[in-house]
Each structure stands twice: as C-alpha cells, then as structure tokens.
Amino acid sequence: MSEPNPGPAQGPGSGPAPAPTAAAAKAGGGRGRRNRAPRGGIRDREGLAGWLFVSPVLVVLGLFLVVPILMALWVSLSDWNGQGSPFSSGVHFVGAQNYSPLLTKSGLTQSDFMTSLRNNGYYVLFVVPLQTALALGLALLVNGRRLKGKGFFRTAYYFPSVTSSVAISVVFLFIFSSSGVVNSLLAKVGVDGPAWFADPRGVIHLALGAFGINNDAPPSALADTTIGGLSLWDWISGPSVAMCAIIVLVVWTTAGTFMLMFLAALQDIPLEVEEAAEIDGTGRWQRFRHVTLPMLKPTLFLVLTLGLIGTWQVFDQIYVMTRGGPAKTTMTPAFLSYQSSFINNEWGQGSAIAFILFAIIVAMTLLQRFVLRDKDEAKAKAATRRAAKAARSGSGPTTGAA
Amino acid sequence: MSTHHKNADAADAGTTHRADSRTRHGSRLTRVLGYTALVAIALLYIYPFLIQLATSFKTDADATSHPLSLWPQHFTTAAFSRLADADYPRWFANSVVVSLFVTAGRVFFDSLAGYALARLRFPGRGTLFAAVIAVMAVPGVVLLIPKFLVLNQLGMYDSYSGMIVPLLANAAGVFIMKQFFESIPVSVEEAARIDGASTFRIFWSVVLPMARPALITLTILSFQGSWNELPHFIVSRQSPDLNTLTTGVASLVSGQLGLGNQYPIKLAATLLMTIPVALVFFAFQRHFVRGGTAGATKG
C-alpha cells in the first residue's frame, strides 16, 4: 500500500528486464528535459487534454474514495441510525460520543473493541514475522543459480496469492475441520487434534495450563487488574486456536507475493559481490549474514511494512470463516466495524472504529517512513558532506589558477 | 537475462573446480537438502488444491471419512449438478459481467490518466500525481462503510452500477501506466504531433499500441482483482440476485445449504470459481510476476 517511496524500484518491469527499461527511462528523461522549451499555442490544448484525460479517474476516485471518507467522518460524529440520509435534519452532531464508549467508557462496547485490538495484535505479531521469514526462505531456495525446475517451484508458491481469498478460505475450512485433513494427519501420529474453528482457547493460556495455571484459577494479580475493560489475564491469552488456523492460512497465502519481492532484490545483487565472497572462502551462512542480508535490507523493510499495514486490515478470511467467533476470539477491528454498522445498525460506532483503525494504519505507515527516511537522510547527508569535501579540495587549485 | 545466467553458470563451474573435495561434498549435501525442502514445501502448496479437486467429486460421507485421500471412493458429480440447479450460474454470470466492465474501465481510464501524468504538461499535474500516491495509501478496509454511505446517498446501492462504477479506476493502475509511459521514447509521438494529429489520436493509435506489455499486465491485474473482490460487493449490494461468486460462495459457507458440512458442494463451488483466474495465471504468468509487486496494493 505504501509502495510509492521504494515503489519505483519495485515497479513493473523492474524484475525481469531491468536493463532496457532503465536505459529507456534515461532516454525518455533526457528528451523530456529538451521538451521544456516553450511552445505557445499547443500548451493550452495540451493542458485541456491533460485535464480531460485524468477526469474519469478523478471523478471515480473523488466520488468513491475522498467523498466517502469525509462522509464517514461526519457519520462517526453524528447519531445517524441508518435510516434516511445522514444529512437529513433529524441527524445531530454528537461530538466524540461514538468514540468514547470504544476508548474510555467501560462497558461491553469497550471490552469488545479492546478484544478485537488484542486479537488483531496477536495476529500481526505472528503473521508478519512468519510470512516475512517464509518469503525470504522461499526466495533464497528458489534463487539457486543451477536450480532445476525453478519456474515450477515459483509458480507453486505464488499461485495461492492470485486465487480468491474466499475460495482459499473455504478450502482451509475443510482442511482444518474437526474431521479434516490436519486432524487426520495428527491422528496418524497419535495426536488428538482440536476442533480448530470452534476452539476459543488462547495458545498462551494453553501453554500456561501445562504449569497448572488455567482459566479456572488464573493468578489473581492478572485476573484482578483490568486495562481497557479486559483483565490482564485476558490480554495475555495469545491468539486462540481458531485464530492460529487463520494465521497459518494467511502466512501460506501471502508468502508467495513477498517471495517475488525478495527474488527481484536477490537478482539485483551483482554476481561479482557474491563471487568475491565465495572466493574469499566465506561460509554459506556468513555469506548470507554479511553479504546478502545487508543488500536485502530495503526490501526487508518494504515487506515488513506492507505486512504491518496489510495485517491490520484482515477482513475477508474472518468474514468467510469465523465471523468473529468462537467467543469473539477472531473478532478484528475491521470486522467489528462492519458488524456494528451493517448488522447492528450502529453506524456512528462502526465509522468511529473504522477511523481508529485508519489512525493505526497511518501510524504504521508513518513509522515506516520515519525509519526509512532516517536512513536515506543520513546517507544523503554523508553524500553531500563527501561532495562538499571533494569540491573544497578540488576547488583549491582552480581558484589558485584564477 | 539468459546471458546473465550463462555467466553465472560459467563462474560457478570455475569456483567448483578450484574448491577442494570437502566443500564439493558439502555443496552436494546442501543441494540435496535444498531440493528436499523445495519439494516438501511445494507439496504443502499443491496438496490443498488437489484436496479441493478430489473432494469436489466425493460424496458427503466419503469427504468426511476420508479427508486425506486424493481419489474419491464413489466418483460423483452430484455437487456440480446441485450447483448448476442452484443460483451458482447466476453468480458466475454476475462475476463475468462485473469483471469485464471493471477490467475494460480500468485499462482505458488508468492508461488515459497515466499518459496525461507522464507526458502532457498541464497546471496541477504534480499535485494530481501526489494525490494519486496518497490515495494508494488509503487502506481499503476502512472504506467499507464510507463506500456504502455514498452509494446509498447517490441511489446506486444494490445495483450493477453501484457494484461496477466505484471500481472503474484505481490509483495503482494509474501508477503502473505512468511508470510505463515514462519509459518509452517520445520521438514517435513528436513525429505524429508534427503531422498534426490530436492528443487523443496520438494516445490511441501511436502510444497505446506500444504499451502492450503494460496493458496486458494491467488487464490481468484488473481481472484478477475484480474477480476476487469480496468487501466491495458486500457493501454495495444486498439482493441475492446480485451475488457475485465471492459473496455467493461466502453465503454458502454461512449456512445457506442447511444441515451438515456438505464439503463436496462447497469445494466444487470454490473449484469452479478458481478456474478462470488459474487459466489466466498460467497463460500470462510472466505478466503476473511482473505486476506482482505493484499488484500487491489493492485500490
């Protein structure tokens, strides 16, 4: 979603055929500069054509992206109940009244919202590292120079990324059903599999259960301290068994897309660099750690942020597979906002949740911008310093000669 | 690309000669391990699709008692004939109609805008491009309620127009086309301009034919995106007649079928909806891969 800054390098054509594209771009840029010569009458016609050309996109994006956001902002601050137009005279401005039950006023609304944040938080915590690691691992495996069947493996790993999330979700409902594929496999090694999508137990709670700490007798220090309408004991539940199945599904599906990004970056590493390291006799792991990984850093950042932004938006899988259940343990803010509005007709509340989610995602994007810009700026500063130094030492004799 | 690889192989052979036998054994072992991992993971990726295929032809009882087997005990097409008798054909037709309109619209409008942003000089161009970038960063999921509000206000809710028009253009597509148009030389256009051709004429008959690779990429991404789209069709319609495959199949899962798991019919429904995208994928794989990173953004 936040492709633009590192985007151009990742854009279309950068992977398979970088050389000709780059050359063409250079040629185009050069000519563009020449074009800047004034041209009189043609200018106006071009200006008109320009606006005409962008107008359809402008209308669609404006009407169904910008206007909706403003309208939803109004609804989130109003008491509209879904009847009639939100701009009719019966609808009133209520200030932050839709936000406070979610954030500050204790009650069911708050504990539901906090539960959804907890669930999504664990989901992010598990999905982002797992999918990034799997994608990187797959890219490294598939990138082997003399690998046979490269195309086949790439296709196999990437295919789930292009298929419908609904279709994949239904297939996984079957795979993780109580008498399904996973449980049959587990039965073969003598393990009694759980009833995946009906099991609300958190995995950290389950792990603690092994030490005799469980839901029947949670430590009072945890059970009695409440933050945001949830007890500490509830906060530390970990993702539920049902959520784990969704985590597996999502990691499995998205790793292929990110694998392609890593692959494009791996192919941009000059061969000489790796060869030099190889001739120096560095081991495989050291080569990866000190040569490959540093060069993959920008892509790694990109994949992590795209993951961070994407995982806060999980909706399709929840809608198809669990609708927030069992016991609200797969409820996420995105699904809660849908449910509050479309099912419960609490439109102000649903919109408020959507805007809080928006804020979370914007914060993630800004965090990434900050981390990336910090590096670029430092690099740019170093470059200017170097240039200035070079200019100073170079200008000495010149001024002397003059 | 191919010369690159030849070089790689040659260089590789060189280093192997120099390497002593110990590392050669080591590399053979790692190669075997590598292949084992590749094949094992490939199985993990392919098996679910095989299960999907096999279960579609099973009976309900067979699917429940032998979930692992890739061969139906009693081969039956009952699931498919039940789907044919139900609303499934209608969902399929709706998906086809919506996807075709959305794909055509995106390809045409996105390339028009991409061309203008790449080539035409007009006041406000820089601001517009910045706006397109900003729009790409808006998370789609927070637009669920807002989109419904506007469609409702405009009287487009629960209609084909409400399902199609909001998807007719997307920022990511504009971005892809702009990038591409910037990469092709201007000389031909200039020649046409000197001949007195209008801007649209130049765009239509000179530039677009040169943009074939990017157009194919955008066509595929648009088709795949609209075929697989779920949230927009949840919030833009409610009538069962307007169900697309995504919303229709989702409703199958949430208890439309009545009692029992009935996995064969559910999986048959997902199998049929996967086929069109799969065909496009295998036919135009390279374009998928090329657009993969840019296409990761929904929008």
Interface residues (C-beta under 8 A of the other chain):
Chain A: M1 S2 E3 P4 G7 P8 Q10 G11 P12 G13 S14 G15 P16 A17 T21 A24 A25 A27 G28 G29 R31 G32 N35 I42 R43 R45 E46 G47 L48 A49 G50 W51 F53 V54 P56 V57 L58 V60 L61 L63 F64 L65 V66 V67 P68 I69 M71 A72 V75 S85 P86 F87 L138 L141 V142 G144 R145 R146 L147 G149 F152 F153 R154 T155 A156 Y157 Y158 F159 P160 S161 V162 T163 S164 S165 V166 A167 I168 S169 V170 V171 F172 L173 F174 I175 S177 S179 G180 V181 S184 L185 W252 T257 L260 M261 A264 L271 E275 E278 I279 R284 L306 I309 W312 Q313 F315 D316 Y319 V320 M321 R323 A334 S337 Y338 S341 F342 W347 G350 S351 A354 F355 L357 F358 I361 T365
Chain B: M1 H4 H5 N7 A8 D9 A11 D12 T15 R18 T30 R31 G34 A37 L38 I41 A42 L44 Y45 I46 P48 F49 I51 Q52 T55 A63 T64 S65 P67 L68 F109 D110 L112 A113 Y115 A116 L117 L120 R121 F122 P123 G124 R125 L128 V132 I133 V135 M136 A137 V138 P139 G140 V141 V142 L143 L144 I145 P146 K147 F148 L149 V150 Q153 V165 P166 L168 A169 N170 A171 A172 V174 F175 I176 Q179 F180 E182 S183 I184 P185 V186 S187 R193 T199 F200 F203 P213 A214 T217 Q224 W227 N228 L230 P231 I234 V235 L245 T246 V249 A250 L252 V253 S254 N261 Y263 K266 L267 A269 T270 L271 M273 T274 V277 A278 F281 F282 Q285 R286 F288 V289 R290 G291 G292 T293 A294 A296 T297 K298 G299
